[in-house]
């Protein structure tokens, strides 16, 4: 780390020297006012660095060095821009995916037979009844009428939390009417609504219903009966909602990771009010040519740098997710491989005045949806997530091999627990011969060990006698998994109960 900091200081000093008039008389005669220059103030005219030899004339970089450090600066800023804006690109892809089925405000997509692996969504589960719509605010507030007994929320186009509805919302799971105010709205706000304000015109509205005795139909029927979304001026005559069953249909809500990432990002920047976006992110994007109201038109040099930055950013995001460098992401530091993107429940990625940068990258690269309900400690309510990319020896999970995970007795889930497998590339459900690449505690014939623990197996073919405790993998592909605990109990939070790591059995 010391070497890296030394490099950054050297390059930074050269960069500053190009913009200021810092002089150092290295061979000049002593004048009447000449004093000793304190150590570390001056920069040598020749420096060997990780980006090559940097040369100057008494603190003024020559043309070759100037170009070299500018190329490096653009690459560094572009890489940081990539890592700082994944949430924006992710929401752009979500919007495109939902709008592909119909216009905003009047279209709701429902996974009536549950979501399967043909849907490319970031880390959904195989148990919840997913439903979603895209809300586009104009100059007036929008009314959203919600069904009871759901977990729902609204996030804006910058992927910032707007409001919860359903079991974690102000309607307390009874359903209700929400009024969403558009950016800059200063008009009248009528009574009788749960009111929230969005910073953007575009907003993702998503909710999860619950199966009844293994049947998703009751949740779907309640949504069709009660869910509505319309401008406040149409409250006396709301338009008809179009509900589309998308179970079993291919649909993509995942952003690109190559040069096309920048084009998706620019499209979202141009479409939304910029005021609600973090100024530091805006500055990074502007420095590489993505700016509200300005055409994104990089020259060949900048295209090459942006292409390189997307490659570096992509692998960096994958490393921060699969092998987090911040120990706070490990549920059992130094003991187990299980991780989680949230640090101390901070869904806003702010802790003690500091931005949790790695946490934000991990969360938005790997998953989707920002709400306090996903992150806070709440015994017996909501859900908690444990994520594994590696086996107990720290090696990536391989679909050609057989692994098992031991769940000790007394699994701390008041409601239920589940595993779902994901494709490392897409972070969507792993596409196998199984329609739903997961398993939960409602699985018929689930075997328990004599001590009450349960072994779950992961392999291409089920180990003999373990067919009911098995999830299929794909030879030649990696995978990762989430253990979800619904209604998590105290033994999970105090860590007296710990899931075993994925363990290679052959």
N, C-alpha and C positions, 0 to 999 in steps of 0.2 A: 504494500500500500504506500510505503514511503517513496519507493521508486516512481510509482504512478503520480503521486502528488508533486514530486520534483519535476517530472515531465510536464505536468499541467502548468506549474509555475513558469517554467522556461518558455513554453509555447505562449502562455498568457502574456508574459512580459514582452515577447516579440510582437504579439498582436497589438498590445497597447502602444508600443513604440511606433507603430505605423501610423497611429492616430494622434500622437502627441509629440512634443519637442523635447524628448529626454536626451541629454548629451552627456558624454563621458570622455574626457580628454585622456585617452590611453597613452599617447606618445607626445602630447603637447607639453611645451615648457611650463614651469611653474610661474604663475603670475602673482602680483602683489596680493590678490585676494584668494589665491588658491588654498584650499584646505584638503585634508584627507577625506575621501568618500567612504562613509561607513560600509562595512562588509555587507554584501548582499543587495546593496542598492543598485549598483550598475550591472549591466548584462554584457558578458563577453561578446565580442564581435563574431566569434565562431563557437557554435554549440553543436554537440553531437546528441541527437534526440531519437526517439522511436519513429519519427516521421522523416528522419534524414538529417543532413547537416544544414544548420541554419546560419546564414552569414549576414552581417550588417556592416555599415560604416558608422562607427561611434554611436550605436543605438538606433540607426535608421536602417531597417532591413532592405536588402537589395531586391530587385524586381523578381528574381527567381524565388527567393525566400518568401517574399510577399505572397506570391501566387500559391506557394506550398502551404503556408499557414492559413490562407483563406480557404483553400480546398479542405484542409483539415477542419477548420471552423465550421464550414458548411456541412461537412459530414457529421461532426459532433452534434450540431444543432438539429440536423435532420433526424439523426438517430433518437435524440431526446424528444423531438416532436412526435416521432412515431410512437414511442413508449408513453408519451403523455396524452395521446389523443385516441388510443384504442377504443375508449368508451364512445367517442363520437362516431367513428367508423362502424362500430358494432350497432349503434342505434340506427344509423343510415341503412345498414343491411336489414335490420329488423323491419324498418318501415317499408323497404322495397319488397320484402317477402310477404308482408301482410297486404300491401296494396296490389300485389299481383292477383289477388282473388276478388278485388272490387274496390270501389272508391272509399275514401276515408269517411268517417262519421256514420255511415249507414251500413257498413259491412262488419260482421263479426265472424271470425273463424273459430270453429269448435272441433275438437278432437273427440268425436262422439264415441268412438271405439278405442279411445286412448291414443296417445302419441306413440308411433313406432319409429323404427330406425330409418324409414324413408324420409322423415322430416329432419332436415339439417338445422337443428337448434343447438345452442350451447348448453350442454349438460342438463337436459330435462330428466325427469324420472319416468318410470314405467307404470306408476300407480295413480298419480293425480289426473284429474280430468281438466286438461288445459283448454283455455279459451282466451281470445285476444281480439283487440280492435285497434285501429289507428284513429286518433282524434286530431283533427286539424282545427285550431282555433282561428277565428277571424277577429273582428273588432268587438264582438260581444261575448259574454260568458256562455259556456256550454254546460248543459245539464247531463249528468250521467246517473241513470237509475240502475241500482245494483241489486242482484239477488241475495238471499240470505245464505249463511253457512258456506262462505267461500273465503279463500285467502287471496285478496286482490290488492293491487296498487297501481299508481300512475307514476311514470318517470318521464321527464321531459327529453327533448332531442339532444341535450348535452349529457344525458343519462344521469340527471340529478333527480333525487326523490321529490315528489310532489305531495302525495297523500296515500294513505292506506284506506282500503275499504273491505268490509267483511269482518271476519273474526278478529283481526288485529286493528280494525279501523274504528272511527268514532261512532259508527252505526252498531258496533258491538255484535256483528254477525247477524243482525236482523234484516239487513238490506236497507236501503235508503236512497235519498236524492242528494247528489253532490253537485256543487256549482264550481266550475273551474274558470277562474278569471284569466283572460289573456294578458300578454305582456303589456305593461303600461296602462292597464284599464283603471279608470278613475270614476266610472259611472256608478249608478245606484246598484246596491247589492241587496236583493230582497231577502226576507226572512224565510225560514223553513227548509234551509239547505245546509249541508256540511260544506263549508267554503274553503277552497285552496287556490293558490295562485301559481301559474306556470311562467317560467322565464322564456319559453319558446312557443311557437305556434303548433309545431308537431309534438304529439305526446303518445306514448305507448300505454295502452290500457290492457292489463292482463290479470286474469284471475284463475284460480285453481279450485275446482269443485272436488267433492269427495264421493267415492263409490259407496253404494249401499248394498251390503252383502255381495260385493264383487261386481255390482252393476253400475255403470256410469250414467245410465239413462235418467235417474231422478235428478241428478245435478244438471244435466243437459236440458231437461224439460223446464226446470226452474229458471234457467237463463233465458230460454226462448220465451217464456211467459213474462218475465219481468225486466230483462235488460233492455235499456233504451239509451240513446245518446243523441242530443239535438241542441240547436241554439236556443237560448232562453226565450227569444221572441216567438218560437214555435211551440211553447209549452202547452198551449191549448189545442194544438193539432200536430203532435209529433209525427215525423215521417216514419214509415215502416222500416224496421231493421231487416237486413238480409243475412240470415244465418247460414253459413256454408260448412258442411262437414268435410274436414280435410284429413281425416284418418286414412292412412294407407296411400296418401298422395305425396309425391315428391314436392318439397318446397324448401327454399334456402333462405336462411336469415343470418348467414355468417359472412363477415366481410373478407376481403382479399388480404393477402399478406405479401404481395409483390408490388411492382410499381403501380398497379391499378389501385392500391390502397390510397395513394395520394389523390387520385381522381375522385374516388368515393368521398374522401374527407373534404375535398374542396366543394363538392356538390352540397354537402350538409352545411358547410360554412356559409355558402351563398344563399341557402334557403331559409336561414333562421336569424333572428335578432342576435347580434353579436354581444350585446351588453351583458347577457347572463353567463358568458364564458370567462373563465379564469384569465386575467390579463397576462400572466406568464405564458400560458398556452397560446394565447393570441399572438404574443410577441415571438415565440418560437416559430409558429406557423408563418407569420408575416416575414420572418427572416429568410424563409426558404421559398417565398413567393405565393403563399396561400393567404389571401387577405380578402375580407368582405368587400364586395363591389369592384374587385380587380380581377381581370382574367388571369387564370393560372396557365402560364405559357413558358415553362422552363426551356432554356436553350440546351444544346447537346451536352455541354459540360455539366449543367445542373441535373439533367435527366440521369446521367451516369452516376452522379453522387446520390440522387434520390433512390435509384435502383439499388445501389450498394447499401444505403441506410436501411431500406426495407428488408434486405437480407439479414443485416446485422440485428436490426430491431426484432425481426421475427424469431431468430434463434435466441436472442436475449430474453424475450417474453416467454419462450418455451422453457428456458433454463430457470427463470424466476418462478415458474409454475411447478415444474417437475422436481427441481432441486433448489428450493428457496435458500437464499443466503442469509436471510434474517431469521434468527432462531425463534423469534416470536410466532412464526408461522407453523412451527411444529407443536402438535398437541402434547407430545411427550418428548421434549428435547433430550437428545442423546440416548433415547431408549427405543423409540419406534419411528417408522417412516411416515406416519399419518400427519397430514398438514391441513391447513384451512387458510383462506385468503384474508380473513378479517383478524385484525390485531385489537385485542381488548374490546371487541364488539363495535369498532368504529366503522360504521357503514359509510360515513362521510370522508373517511381516510384522513382525519385530523386528530392528533393526540398531543396534548400539551403544547399546542401552537405549532406543531410540526406536521407537514404533509407526509403521510405514509406512502411514499412513492412506489415502493415495491409491492405493497399491498394493493394499491390501485391497479397496477399492471396485472398482477396475478388474477384479481377478481374479474376484471373486464376482458382479459384474454380468455379466461377459462369458462366463465359463467355469465349469466345475464340476469338483470333485475336488481334494483337497489331499493331496499326498504329496511328500516330498523328491525323489523320482525325476523329477518334472516340472520341477524348478527348478535342480538342481545341475549343475555342469560335470562332464561325464563323457564323455571323448573315446571315440568308437566305440561307446557304449552309450546306450540310452534314446533320447530325442528332444528336439529344441529347436523353438521356435515363433517365427515372425516374422509380425506382424499388420499389415495395411494397411487403413485406412479411407479414405485420401485418395490423390489422384494426386500426381505430382511437383510440381505447383504449389500443393498444399495444399487442393485442392477435393474435396468429397465425391464418391465414385464414383457414377456415374449409369448405371443399367441401359439407358438409351436410347442410350448412346454406346459406342464401341469403344475398348478399351484393350489394351495389351500389356505384359507384364512380361518382361524379359530375364534369363535365368539364365545367367551366364557359364559357360564351360567348367569342367570338373572340379568339379561340384557336390559339396559336402562331406557326402555321405550314404553311409555304408558299406553300409547296408541298402537304403533307398529314400527318395525324396522325394515329396511330394504337395502339391496345392492343394485346398482346399475353399472354396466360397462360402457366405456366411451372410447372412441377412436382418437388416438393421440394427435392426428393431423387436423381433423375437423373439430374436435371436442364435442361432436354430436354422438348419438348412440352408435355403438359398434354394430355394423351391419353383418349379421351372421345368418344361419338358417333359422334361428329363433326370431319370431316376429318382435318379441319384447326381450331385449338382452338384459334381463334382470331377474331378481328373485326377492320375495319378501316373506314375512312370517305367516302369510296365509297359504303358502305353498303346500299342497296336499302331499302327504307322505314324507314331510321333512323329518330327517333323522336327527335324533339327539344322542350324544355320547352318555356313558354311564354317569359322568359327573355333572350332567345337565348342560354342558357346553354343546356348541354346534359347529361342525366343520363345513365350510362352503368351498366347493371345488371349481376351478377355472381351467378349462382346457378345450381342445378341439373336439375330442370325444369324451363322453362321460366315463369316469372310472367305474368299473363294475360294481354294482350295488349302490352307487351314489347318484343315480339319475335324478333324484328329487332334490339333491343338494348341489346341483351343478348349473353353471352358466357357460355357454359356449364361447370360445375364442377363435381367432382366425390364424392359421399357420402363416408365418411370414409377416405378420402385422403385430405391432405393439398395442397395448391397451392400458387404460387406467380405470379406477373404480371409485365410486363414492358410496360410503356407508352412511345411510341416513337414519337418524333416530327421530321419530315423531312423538312429541310429548316426552322430551328427554328428562331423565330423572337425576337426582342429586349425585348419584354414584358416577355419572358421566362427568359432571362438572368438577367434583372433587378428585377425580381420577383414581378412585378406588376400583373402578372397572375400566379395563383397557382392552381393545380388540387386538388380537395377534396380528403380526405383520404377514403379508403374503409370503408364503414359504414354498420353495421349490420341492416337489415330491418326486420328480423324476427328470 
